[in-house]
Every structure is written in structure tokens, then in C-alpha cells.
Amino acid sequence: MTAQLRPIEPATYAREVLPLTASLWAAGRDLETYVRHTLELASSGYGRRHYSTMGLYDGSTLSASCKRYERDIRVGERTLKAVGIGAVFTPGELRGRGYASAMLASLMDREHAAGIDALYLFSDIEPEFYKALGFVPFPSRVFSLRADDLPHARMTMKHATSEDLASIRRSFVRHERMRPWSFKRTPLYWEWLYLRTRHGSEHPNGDALTFVLREGTRVDAYVTGVRSPAHDSFIVDELGLRDERERDILAPFLRSAAGDLRRIVGWLPPEPIRKSLPRGSIRRRSDAIFMVAPISKAAHAWVRAAAIGGIGDPVWSTDHI
Ligand SMILES: CC(C)(COP(=O)(O)OP(=O)(O)OC[C@H]1O[C@@H](n2cnc3c(N)ncnc32)[C@H](O)[C@@H]1OP(=O)(O)O)[C@@H](O)C(=O)NCCC(=O)NCCS
């Protein structure tokens, strides 16, 4: 195969790829909205600097495509440069000819030559496909709690306002520093995250809301998630505490955030928050399996140690691409 890997301009990607992937990834949005949101992401601050779309061209035919996101990973005091891959796609009539594998292999060569340490993705298909290319699965689990099992306490929970964001970010960063490794979040990345939340690209079932437990200007706890009556669940994306020693507030806080929904579910949070999570059931995810392909020596050493995992999972669902 003499196919070639090339960047795809946002407008070309919108025209040639999005109509084919809408049924998979539009998350309930109509095509026009899906296209508009995707272009908005591409032209955002993070989008212009750290995001692109790539295609494998066989002659003039766009045979496979994907999205490419740059993120830094802190490992101890070191920084590794990572590239996230999303929306891996081959048009139906071209499948089974090796195009997606060839695209990913070319991308890995290209990233290696550019000094990138690792690639990562969230697999929605059998991980064997990505394992064959050198991706290693990391623990990827979900938790589920029954709201009725949690203690009830009268607490004044509020919707977060823009004034709470700095406190929320501070809590988040402090938790992340307590782990052996984590994805870094720059101000541009936070903006990107808020934009994606506004688009609802991750949640076909409702809008993500952030609740805070606020005392004056002090935010003692926060949780971002979606109340989904269809699933009788509050789906948690991210949560945090100002002070882990006050972890007793988390259970009644989550219960309040769930309103009258029966269950509280979500990806198993990373440490240290995972330790504060009330007891419930935990099982492996069947989709969005986090996988990493190390392509530098430093990344190989990190993945060997990190893939074993601990009692918490390594990433938040807000890192999903
Ligand atoms: C997955 C996908 C990108 C593979 O593209 P492709 O160009 O056909 O891939 P290749 O020819 O390089 O490899 C084909 C292999 O992919 C694997 N594969 C394809 N779909 C798969 C699935 N749903 N589950 C597990 N493995 C799958 C199989 O091992 C297949 O081998 P086979 O043809 O012998 O059965 C394509 O099927 C697709 O676009 N699917 C819809 C979008 C999607 O699910 N993307 C992945 C998101 S994580």
C-alpha cells in the first residue's frame, strides 16, 4: 500500500468525514450542530495550537481518519509529551483492508520522529486491535452507588458559578499532584473542557452541571455530572474536595447532587479521590478503555510501572477524547 498520512483541514474534515461519523459520535446532535461544534473546537485556543485531524490518503481517496490531541503528562517531576487519538474511522466500504492500522502505524512513526513520548486513546472496540499496534490497556472501571445507601445530611448545595472555577481548579490541581502521574491541564485546556461541556459532546442524556458545597467563598467540594432520569442515575464526570481529611462530606454531598435519582455512577476516580468515594460496586468498562503506546525510552519505563494501576483509575472521564 502506498498510502500517505496527511493533515486534513477542519473544513474538509467537516465536509468529508463528519457526515459519516455523525451516527457514531454526534451524541444526539443533528449534523449541522455536530459540524458547527467540531469547527468551534478546531478554532478554539487549544484547538488551534494542540488539535488537528489526520487522514490516510490512498491516491486521492481519504481511506482512514482520526483526531489528534496534544497533552502533556507529568510523571513525577518530569513531563512527557503525549498525543491522544480519537475518532479512528474507516468508511464502511473500505474496511478490512488495513487502512486504520496503516494510518496509526504511520502516525506513530511520525510522532516518534517529532520527539513525542507516547500516544493514548480510549478504545470502544476489542482492545486487541490496538494491542497489535503496541497500545497497552490501563485499568478502566466504573463505579455504581445506591443513593439510598448514602448518609443524608442537610447541606446547601449550589450550582457552581464562574466565581467558583478558580477554587475548583485549585482542588483539582492539588489532587493531581498527589498522584505518581497525571495529565496536565493548562488554562487553554480548561477552556477547551468548558467548551466541550457546553456542546454536550460526551453526554447524549443531558447537560453536565457542576454543584458546589460552598461556605462563604470557600468551596469545600464540587462535582460535575449529568442527571439522567432515563438511567435513573446521576452520572459523575469529575469531583473533588478542598481537604481530603473532610472526606465524610462526600457521601451526603453526592446524595444531594443526585437529587431523587436512584444511582450514582461514573468512571472510577483517580487517587486521592477514589479513597474518599463511598463503598459501592466496581466493574470493568466495556468501552472507552484507556490505552497507551509508549514510543520513547522514558515512556516505556513509565508505562511498565503505571499500567499495573492502583485502587484508583488513572484518568477522569473529562479526559476522554
Ligand atoms: C475500527 C475501524 C477503524 C477499523 O478500520 P479498518 O481500516 O477496517 O481496520 P484494519 O483494516 O486496519 O483492521 C481491520 C481489523 O480491525 C479490527 N476491528 C474492526 N472493527 C472492530 C471491532 N468493532 N471490534 C474489534 N476489532 C475490530 C478487526 O481485527 C479487523 O480485522 P478483520 O478485518 O480481520 O476482522 C473501522 O472498523 C471503523 O471505522 N469502525 C467504526 C468506528 C470505530 O468504531 N472506531 C474505533 C473507535 S475506538
The ligand as an ORCA input file, in Angstrom:
! r2SCAN-3c Opt
* xyz 0 1
  C     -12.339      0.058     13.715
  C     -12.039      0.558     12.295
  C     -11.426      1.938     12.369
  C     -11.066     -0.405     11.650
  O     -10.756      0.107     10.376
  P     -10.126     -0.803      9.217
  O      -9.485      0.096      8.227
  O     -11.113     -1.760      8.747
  O      -9.011     -1.559     10.073
  P      -7.881     -2.516      9.534
  O      -8.220     -2.990      8.150
  O      -6.574     -1.885      9.752
  O      -8.023     -3.693     10.548
  C      -9.185     -4.495     10.489
  C      -9.303     -5.134     11.815
  O      -9.872     -4.209     12.740
  C     -10.418     -4.945     13.784
  N     -11.755     -4.441     14.027
  C     -12.559     -3.739     13.221
  N     -13.720     -3.451     13.860
  C     -13.615     -3.976     15.071
  C     -14.465     -4.028     16.189
  N     -15.676     -3.445     16.189
  N     -14.006     -4.668     17.282
  C     -12.793     -5.217     17.286
  N     -11.950     -5.227     16.273
  C     -12.355     -4.601     15.170
  C     -10.504     -6.387     13.345
  O      -9.437     -7.079     13.960
  C     -10.274     -6.283     11.871
  O      -9.703     -7.429     11.366
  P     -10.564     -8.299     10.307
  O     -10.835     -7.386      9.157
  O      -9.647     -9.401     10.014
  O     -11.798     -8.683     11.045
  C     -13.344      0.589     11.425
  O     -13.985     -0.661     11.548
  C     -14.315      1.691     11.803
  O     -14.235      2.812     11.312
  N     -15.282      1.387     12.693
  C     -16.252      2.357     13.147
  C     -15.618      3.416     14.046
  C     -14.968      2.823     15.256
  O     -15.533      2.005     15.989
  N     -13.705      3.262     15.522
  C     -12.920      2.815     16.632
  C     -13.161      3.701     17.795
  S     -12.152      3.214     19.179
*
